[in-house]
Amino acid sequence: MTDEDPLDVPALQHRLAEFAAARNWQPYHTPKNLVAALSVEASELVEIFQWLTPEQSARVMDDPGTAHRVRDEIADVLAYLLQLCEVLGVDPLAALAAKIDRNEARFPVPGPDLAEPPTP
């Protein structure tokens, strides 16, 4: 991919599929395996933040080494999520938009008389 190539979801999913196909990994990219891998990668991201204070976690990108690890783990999580969506035929952006719509209906903006919003 070059700097001129657009970064869009279908293009990234295509690159991930080509990467897996070139290595004959498709038989292993079942929904079950992809979900398990997604969970592992999300846990690796959690591990970076596990013992940080809230203040330290807000500054995690200030350290170049840690920032690199965070970006890598986010990329791994996103890669497995996009591959899962591809295998299941889910449009991730449409799914997200629909979920936001449901959440907006489920959790309306509190009125002035409501001190705290409801807990999600």
ROSE-4610 file (N, C-alpha, C; in Angstrom, 1 decimal, always signed):
// ROSE-4610
residu = [M/M/M/T/T/T/D/D/D/E/E/E/D/D/D/P/P/P/L/L/L/D/D/D/V/V/V/P/P/P/A/A/A/L/L/L/Q/Q/Q/H/H/H/R/R/R/L/L/L/A/A/A/E/E/E/F/F/F/A/A/A/A/A/A/A/A/A/R/R/R/N/N/N/W/W/W/Q/Q/Q/P/P/P/Y/Y/Y/H/H/H/T/T/T/P/P/P/K/K/K/N/N/N/L/L/L/V/V/V/A/A/A/A/A/A/L/L/L/S/S/S/V/V/V/E/E/E/A/A/A/S/S/S/E/E/E/L/L/L/V/V/V/E/E/E/I/I/I/F/F/F/Q/Q/Q/W/W/W/L/L/L/T/T/T/P/P/P/E/E/E/Q/Q/Q/S/S/S/A/A/A/R/R/R/V/V/V/M/M/M/D/D/D/D/D/D/P/P/P/G/G/G/T/T/T/A/A/A/H/H/H/R/R/R/V/V/V/R/R/R/D/D/D/E/E/E/I/I/I/A/A/A/D/D/D/V/V/V/L/L/L/A/A/A/Y/Y/Y/L/L/L/L/L/L/Q/Q/Q/L/L/L/C/C/C/E/E/E/V/V/V/L/L/L/G/G/G/V/V/V/D/D/D/P/P/P/L/L/L/A/A/A/A/A/A/L/L/L/A/A/A/A/A/A/K/K/K/I/I/I/D/D/D/R/R/R/N/N/N/E/E/E/A/A/A/R/R/R/F/F/F/P/P/P/V/V/V/P/P/P/G/G/G/P/P/P/D/D/D/L/L/L/A/A/A/E/E/E/P/P/P/P/P/P/T/T/T/P/P/P]
num = [1/1/1/2/2/2/3/3/3/4/4/4/5/5/5/6/6/6/7/7/7/8/8/8/9/9/9/10/10/10/11/11/11/12/12/12/13/13/13/14/14/14/15/15/15/16/16/16/17/17/17/18/18/18/19/19/19/20/20/20/21/21/21/22/22/22/23/23/23/24/24/24/25/25/25/26/26/26/27/27/27/28/28/28/29/29/29/30/30/30/31/31/31/32/32/32/33/33/33/34/34/34/35/35/35/36/36/36/37/37/37/38/38/38/39/39/39/40/40/40/41/41/41/42/42/42/43/43/43/44/44/44/45/45/45/46/46/46/47/47/47/48/48/48/49/49/49/50/50/50/51/51/51/52/52/52/53/53/53/54/54/54/55/55/55/56/56/56/57/57/57/58/58/58/59/59/59/60/60/60/61/61/61/62/62/62/63/63/63/64/64/64/65/65/65/66/66/66/67/67/67/68/68/68/69/69/69/70/70/70/71/71/71/72/72/72/73/73/73/74/74/74/75/75/75/76/76/76/77/77/77/78/78/78/79/79/79/80/80/80/81/81/81/82/82/82/83/83/83/84/84/84/85/85/85/86/86/86/87/87/87/88/88/88/89/89/89/90/90/90/91/91/91/92/92/92/93/93/93/94/94/94/95/95/95/96/96/96/97/97/97/98/98/98/99/99/99/100/100/100/101/101/101/102/102/102/103/103/103/104/104/104/105/105/105/106/106/106/107/107/107/108/108/108/109/109/109/110/110/110/111/111/111/112/112/112/113/113/113/114/114/114/115/115/115/116/116/116/117/117/117/118/118/118/119/119/119/120/120/120]
x = [+0.9/+0.0/+0.9/+0.5/+1.3/+0.5/+1.2/+0.5/-0.7/-0.7/-1.8/-3.0/-2.8/-4.0/-4.9/-6.2/-7.2/-7.2/-7.4/-7.5/-9.0/-9.6/-11.0/-11.2/-12.3/-12.5/-12.4/-13.2/-13.1/-11.7/-10.9/-9.5/-8.7/-8.8/-8.1/-8.5/-9.8/-10.2/-9.7/-9.6/-9.1/-7.6/-6.8/-5.4/-5.2/-6.1/-6.0/-6.3/-7.3/-7.7/-6.6/-6.0/-4.8/-3.7/-3.4/-2.3/-2.5/-3.7/-4.0/-4.0/-4.5/-4.6/-3.2/-2.3/-0.9/-0.2/-0.7/+0.0/-0.9/-1.9/-2.9/-3.4/-3.8/-4.3/-5.8/-6.5/-8.0/-8.7/-8.1/-8.8/-8.9/-8.0/-7.9/-8.7/-9.2/-9.9/-11.4/-11.8/-13.2/-13.7/-15.0/-15.5/-15.0/-15.0/-14.5/-13.0/-12.2/-10.8/-10.5/-11.2/-11.0/-11.5/-12.6/-13.1/-12.1/-11.5/-10.5/-9.3/-8.8/-7.6/-7.9/-9.1/-9.5/-9.5/-10.0/-9.9/-8.5/-7.6/-6.2/-5.6/-5.8/-5.2/-5.8/-7.1/-7.6/-7.0/-6.8/-6.1/-4.7/-4.0/-2.7/-2.7/-3.7/-3.9/-4.2/-5.1/-5.4/-4.2/-3.3/-2.1/-1.2/-1.2/-0.4/-0.9/-2.2/-2.8/-3.1/-3.0/-3.4/-3.1/-1.9/-1.5/-1.3/-1.7/-1.5/-2.6/-2.3/-3.3/-4.1/-5.3/-6.0/-5.2/-4.4/-3.6/-2.5/-1.8/-0.8/-1.4/-2.6/-3.2/-3.5/-3.8/-4.1/-2.9/-1.7/-0.4/+0.3/-0.3/+0.4/+1.1/+0.5/+1.1/+2.3/+2.6/+3.7/+5.1/+5.1/+6.3/+6.3/+7.3/+7.4/+7.3/+8.0/+8.0/+6.6/+6.0/+4.6/+3.6/+3.8/+2.9/+2.9/+4.1/+4.3/+3.5/+3.7/+3.0/+1.5/+1.0/-0.5/-1.0/-0.3/-0.7/-0.7/+0.3/+0.4/-0.8/-1.1/-2.2/-3.5/-3.7/-4.9/-5.1/-4.0/-4.0/-4.3/-3.8/-4.1/-5.6/-6.1/-7.5/-8.4/-8.1/-8.8/-8.7/-7.5/-7.3/-8.2/-8.2/-9.0/-10.5/-10.9/-12.3/-12.7/-11.9/-12.3/-12.3/-11.4/-11.5/-12.7/-13.1/-14.3/-15.5/-15.6/-16.7/-16.8/-15.6/-15.6/-16.1/-15.7/-16.1/-17.6/-18.1/-19.5/-20.4/-19.8/-20.6/-21.3/-20.6/-21.1/-20.3/-21.1/-20.5/-20.2/-19.0/-18.7/-19.1/-19.1/-19.5/-21.0/-21.7/-23.2/-23.6/-22.9/-23.2/-23.0/-21.9/-21.6/-22.7/-23.0/-24.0/-25.4/-25.8/-27.0/-27.0/-25.8/-25.7/-25.7/-25.1/-25.2/-26.6/-27.3/-28.8/-29.5/-29.3/-30.0/-29.7/-28.4/-27.9/-28.5/-28.6/-29.2/-30.7/-31.4/-32.8/-32.9/-32.0/-32.0/-31.5/-30.6/-30.0/-30.2/-31.4/-31.6/-30.7/-30.5/-29.8/-30.6/-30.0/-30.7/-31.3/-32.4/-33.0/-32.3/-32.7/-32.0/-32.4/-33.5/-33.9/-33.2/-32.5/-31.8/-30.4/-30.0/-28.6/-27.6/-27.8/-26.9/-27.6/-26.8/-27.4/-27.5/-28.4/-28.6/-27.3/-27.1/-25.9/-26.2/-25.2/-25.4/-25.5]
y = [-1.2/+0.0/+1.2/+2.2/+3.5/+4.6/+5.7/+6.9/+7.4/+7.0/+7.5/+6.6/+5.4/+4.4/+4.8/+4.8/+5.1/+4.1/+4.5/+3.6/+3.4/+2.4/+2.2/+0.7/+0.4/-0.9/-2.0/-1.9/-3.0/-3.2/-2.2/-2.3/-3.0/-2.7/-3.3/-4.8/-5.1/-6.4/-7.3/-6.7/-7.4/-7.7/-6.7/-7.0/-8.1/-8.1/-9.1/-10.5/-10.5/-11.8/-12.3/-11.4/-11.8/-12.3/-11.6/-12.0/-13.4/-13.7/-15.0/-16.1/-15.7/-16.7/-17.1/-16.1/-16.3/-17.3/-17.4/-18.3/-19.6/-19.7/-20.8/-20.9/-19.7/-19.6/-19.6/-19.6/-19.5/-20.6/-21.9/-22.9/-22.7/-21.8/-21.5/-20.3/-19.6/-18.3/-18.6/-19.4/-19.7/-18.6/-18.4/-17.5/-17.8/-19.0/-19.4/-19.0/-19.3/-19.0/-17.5/-16.8/-15.4/-14.6/-15.1/-14.5/-14.8/-16.0/-16.3/-15.4/-15.3/-14.4/-13.0/-12.5/-11.2/-10.9/-11.9/-11.8/-11.8/-12.6/-12.6/-11.3/-10.7/-9.4/-8.3/-8.3/-7.3/-7.4/-8.6/-8.8/-8.3/-8.4/-7.9/-6.3/-5.7/-4.3/-3.9/-4.7/-4.4/-4.5/-5.5/-5.7/-4.4/-3.7/-2.4/-1.5/-1.4/-0.5/-1.0/-2.3/-3.0/-2.3/-1.9/-1.4/+0.1/+0.8/+2.2/+2.9/+4.1/+4.9/+5.5/+6.1/+6.8/+7.9/+8.6/+9.7/+9.1/+8.0/+7.4/+6.9/+6.3/+5.7/+6.8/+8.0/+9.2/+9.7/+9.4/+9.8/+8.7/+7.5/+6.4/+6.6/+7.5/+7.7/+8.7/+9.2/+10.1/+9.4/+8.1/+7.3/+6.6/+6.9/+6.3/+4.8/+4.1/+2.6/+2.1/+2.7/+2.2/+2.6/+3.8/+4.2/+3.2/+2.7/+1.8/+0.5/+0.0/-1.2/-1.1/+0.1/+0.4/+0.3/+1.0/+1.0/-0.4/-1.1/-2.5/-3.4/-3.3/-4.1/-3.6/-2.3/-1.8/-2.4/-2.3/-2.9/-4.4/-5.1/-6.6/-6.8/-6.0/-6.1/-5.8/-4.7/-4.3/-5.3/-5.9/-6.8/-8.1/-8.6/-9.8/-9.4/-8.2/-7.8/-7.7/-7.1/-7.0/-8.3/-9.2/-10.6/-11.3/-11.2/-11.8/-11.3/-9.9/-9.3/-9.9/-10.0/-10.5/-11.9/-12.8/-14.2/-14.3/-13.5/-13.5/-12.7/-11.9/-11.1/-9.9/-9.4/-8.2/-7.0/-5.9/-4.6/-3.9/-3.8/-3.3/-1.8/-1.0/+0.4/+0.5/-0.3/-0.4/-0.9/-1.9/-2.5/-1.4/-0.7/+0.4/+1.5/+1.9/+3.0/+2.5/+1.3/+0.8/+0.7/+0.3/+0.2/+1.6/+2.6/+3.9/+4.4/+4.1/+4.5/+3.9/+2.6/+1.9/+2.5/+2.8/+3.4/+4.8/+5.6/+6.9/+6.8/+5.8/+5.6/+5.0/+4.2/+3.5/+4.5/+5.3/+6.2/+7.7/+8.2/+9.6/+10.6/+11.7/+12.8/+13.2/+13.2/+13.5/+15.0/+15.1/+16.5/+17.2/+18.5/+19.3/+18.9/+18.2/+17.7/+16.4/+15.8/+14.5/+14.8/+14.5/+14.8/+13.9/+12.6/+11.7/+10.9/+10.6/+9.8/+8.3/+7.6/+6.2/+5.4/+4.4/+3.5/+2.6/+2.5/+1.7/+0.2]
z = [+0.0/+0.0/+0.0/-0.8/-0.9/-0.2/+0.0/+0.6/-0.2/-1.5/-2.3/-2.2/-1.7/-1.6/-0.5/-0.8/+0.2/+1.3/+2.5/+3.7/+3.9/+3.3/+3.5/+3.9/+4.5/+5.1/+4.1/+3.0/+2.0/+1.5/+1.2/+0.7/+1.8/+3.0/+4.1/+4.2/+4.2/+4.2/+3.1/+1.9/+0.7/+1.0/+1.5/+1.8/+2.8/+3.8/+4.8/+4.2/+3.4/+2.7/+1.8/+1.1/+0.2/+1.0/+2.1/+3.0/+3.5/+4.0/+4.5/+3.4/+2.2/+1.1/+0.6/+0.5/+0.1/+1.0/+2.2/+3.2/+3.5/+2.8/+3.0/+4.4/+4.9/+6.3/+6.3/+5.1/+5.1/+5.9/+5.9/+6.6/+8.1/+8.6/+10.0/+10.4/+9.4/+9.7/+9.7/+10.7/+11.0/+11.9/+12.0/+13.0/+14.4/+14.8/+16.2/+16.4/+15.5/+15.6/+15.5/+14.7/+14.6/+15.9/+16.4/+17.7/+18.8/+18.9/+19.9/+19.7/+18.5/+18.2/+18.5/+18.2/+18.6/+20.1/+20.8/+22.3/+22.8/+22.3/+22.7/+22.4/+21.2/+20.9/+21.8/+22.0/+22.9/+24.3/+24.8/+26.1/+26.1/+25.0/+24.9/+25.0/+24.4/+24.6/+26.0/+26.6/+28.0/+28.9/+28.6/+29.4/+29.5/+28.4/+28.4/+29.4/+29.6/+30.5/+31.9/+32.1/+33.3/+34.6/+34.9/+36.2/+36.2/+35.1/+35.0/+35.8/+36.3/+36.9/+35.8/+36.1/+35.0/+34.3/+35.2/+34.6/+33.7/+34.2/+33.3/+32.0/+32.1/+30.9/+29.9/+30.4/+29.5/+28.8/+29.3/+28.7/+28.1/+27.8/+27.3/+26.0/+25.2/+23.9/+23.9/+25.1/+25.2/+25.1/+25.5/+25.4/+24.0/+23.2/+21.8/+21.8/+22.7/+22.8/+23.1/+24.1/+24.5/+23.4/+22.9/+21.8/+20.6/+20.3/+19.2/+19.5/+20.8/+21.2/+21.2/+21.6/+21.6/+20.1/+19.3/+17.8/+17.3/+17.6/+17.0/+17.6/+18.8/+19.4/+18.8/+18.7/+18.1/+16.7/+15.9/+14.6/+14.6/+15.5/+15.6/+15.9/+16.8/+17.2/+15.9/+15.3/+14.1/+13.0/+12.8/+11.7/+11.9/+13.1/+13.4/+13.3/+13.8/+13.7/+12.2/+11.4/+10.0/+9.3/+9.7/+9.1/+9.5/+10.8/+11.3/+10.5/+10.4/+9.6/+8.2/+7.6/+6.2/+6.1/+7.0/+7.0/+7.3/+8.2/+8.5/+7.6/+6.7/+5.9/+6.6/+7.6/+8.3/+7.8/+7.5/+7.2/+8.5/+8.9/+10.2/+10.4/+9.4/+9.5/+9.7/+8.9/+9.0/+10.4/+10.8/+12.2/+13.3/+13.1/+14.1/+14.1/+12.9/+12.7/+13.3/+13.1/+13.6/+15.2/+15.7/+17.2/+17.8/+17.2/+17.7/+17.7/+16.6/+16.6/+17.7/+18.0/+19.1/+20.4/+20.6/+21.9/+22.1/+21.0/+21.1/+21.5/+21.0/+21.4/+22.8/+23.2/+24.5/+25.6/+25.3/+26.3/+25.8/+25.9/+25.4/+26.3/+25.7/+26.4/+27.6/+28.8/+30.0/+30.0/+30.5/+30.6/+31.8/+31.9/+32.9/+34.3/+34.5/+35.8/+36.2/+35.3/+35.6/+36.0/+37.2/+37.6/+37.0/+36.8/+36.2/+35.1/+34.0/+33.0/+33.5/+32.9/+33.3/+33.0/+33.8/+33.5/+32.4/+31.4/+30.2/+30.6]
